[in-house]
């Protein structure tokens, strides 16, 4: 495994930064499932000491995202299509009705920060920056869910996102197809800002179908 090129981590909050870097590499499929990875090697690639990486791996293990292999390192569990189906169905059950509630109560929210994040997602897609795309996508959906005021919902969705795989995104970026997916965020935000609950739910359903299908380099689900 070789992590995608990115700047070495900053001194601040190395544990959190290492956790985010490893998590994103897992979601993108850069860390091969089933293969034992060395904490020492990952630390060297991130340009930090072993301690924050070891702590980050333990955090991810507690979330069920990796398995710690004693005295060897860690590995990412292999996901079957059944696993991906379960993740997609759970996210659909949580996030589609959640977008209805967001649209219903969005009236007093300032849409500006959401528009900026949506534009960041599009800019990352235009540049073929899959890592930036995923990070901005996560922030966009997280702050939308946070408007509901249910912390457990936000945590559950974050964990489900971490358990999925998005290796199809790099292929889309290479073929120039990622911008279309990025623009879905603009349409979703417009529906929410207009208070259109039905459209917001419909767009979220389609967006999630992409995360289970083309984003994960799998056939698009029919539900």
N, C-alpha and C positions, 0 to 999 in steps of 0.2 A: 504494500500500500504506500502511495505517495500522496500527501495532501496537496490540493491545488495551490498554485502560487498565491501568496498573500503576505502582507507585511508581518514581520515578527510582532508578537504581542507586546502591548504597552505594560509598563510596570504596575499600573493600577488594576486591582481586582484580577489578578492572573488566573485564579481558579475559575472565575466566572467566564473569562474570555476563552480559556482552554476548553471549558465545558461547551461553550457556544460553537467554537471551531470544530471540535470533535463531533458534536451533534449534527452540525450542518454537513460535514463530510459523510456521516452515516446516512443522512436523509438523501443526499445526492448520489449515494452508491459508490463514493470514492473509497470507502473502507469495505472491502469485500466481506459479505456475510459468511460466517463459519470459519474465517481465517483468524488465527491468533495473532494479535498485534502487540508489539513491545511498547511499554510505557516510555522506556528510554529513547526509543526511536522517534516516537511521536513528540516527546519533549524537545529533541534535537531539531525536528522539523519546524516546531513552533518557536524555537529560539528561547526556551525558558528552562528552568530547572525541573527535576523530576517531581518535586513535591506538589505543585499546583496541578500537574497533569494527573498524578495519582489521585488527588482529591477530586478532580473533575470526573475521572473514571468511576470513582465510588459513588458520586452523585448520580451519574447516568445509570449505574447498576441498581441503585435504589429505586430508580424510575422504571426499571425493567427494559432499558434501551440497550444495555450491554451485559455480558456475563463476565465476571472476573475469574480468570484462570490463575490459581495460586502459583506464585513464583515464576509465572510466564508472561502475564499481561492480561489482555481482555479480548473478547470476540463479540461480534454482532450476531444475534440470532438470525437464522435463515427464515424469511417470511414466505409462506405459501400463498396461493391465490385465496384460499379460505381466510387466512389471516387478514389479507388486504380487504376482502369483502366485509369482514367483521368491523374493521377500522372504519371503512367507508360508511357502513350502515349506522354505526354509532355516531359518527360525525354528522350524518344527515339528520338523525333523530334529535341531535342537540342544536346544530347550527341553523337549520332551515327555520324552525319555529323561533329561534333566537333572533334571526334577521327580521321576522315579522314584528317582534317586540321592539327591536331597535328602530324600525321605520315608524312604529306607532308612537314612540316617545322621543323622536329625534328633534322635534321642533325647536327646543331651546339650545341645541348644540351648535357650536361654531363649526361649519363645514370646512373651514380653511385648513386646519391641520390634516384632515382626512384627504383633502385634495392634494396637498403637498406629498403625502405618502403615496397616493395613487400615481402621481407624476414620477416619483422616485422609482416605482415599480416599472413604469413604462421606460424610463431612461435606462435602467439596468437591462431591460429586455433589448432595447435598441443597441446597447453596447455589447450584448452577448454575455453580460456579467450574471451568471446563474446564481452565484453565491449572494451577490447584492440583491438579486430578484427575490430569493427565498427569505432573506433577512427583512426586506421591506414588506414583503407579503405577510410575514408573520406579525410584524408590528401593526400593519393595517387592520388585519382581522382581530388582533388582540384589543386594540383601542376601540373598535366597534363594539366588541362584546363587553368591554369594560363599562360602556354607557348604560348597560342594564343594571350594573351594581351587584352582580353575583360572582364573587371571587372563585367559588368552587367550579362554576361553569368555565371560567377562563382557564383555570388550572387543568381541568379535565380535557379541554380542547387542545391545550398546549401539549399535553402528554400524548394524545392520540396523533397529533401532527408528528411528534418525534418518533413515533413507532412506525410511521409509513416510510415508503421509499419513493424518491422522485428522480430516479436516474434517467428518465425520459426527457427531463428538462434540458440537459446538455445537448441531446440530439436535436431538440426543437430550436435551441439557440444556434447551433451549427447550421441549420437549414433556414434560419431567419423567420421561424414560425412562433417565436416566443412573444412577440409584440401583441398578437391577437389575444393571447391569454392575459397579458398585462392589462389590456384595455377593458377587460371584463370588470376590473375594479372600479373604473370610472362609471360604467353603466350601473353597477350595483349601488354606488354612492349616490348617483342621481335619483334612483328609485327610492332610496332611503330618505334623502333630503326632501323628496316630494311627498313623503308619507304614504307611498304606494306599497302596502304590506304584501299584496299578492305578487307583484312584480319582483319585489326584493326577495321573497321566498323562492320564486321561480328561478331567478338569476343565481341565487346561492346554491340551489339544487344542481344547476348546470355546472357551476364552478367546481363543486365537490366531485361531480362526475368526471371532470377533467383530472382532478387530483388522483382519482382512482384509476383512470384510463391513460390518456396520452402523457400526463405528467410522470406516471409511474412506468411508462413504456409497456402498457398493457391494453387489451381491447377495452373500449368504452363500455361501462356497465349499462344495463337496460332499465334499471330502476331509478 
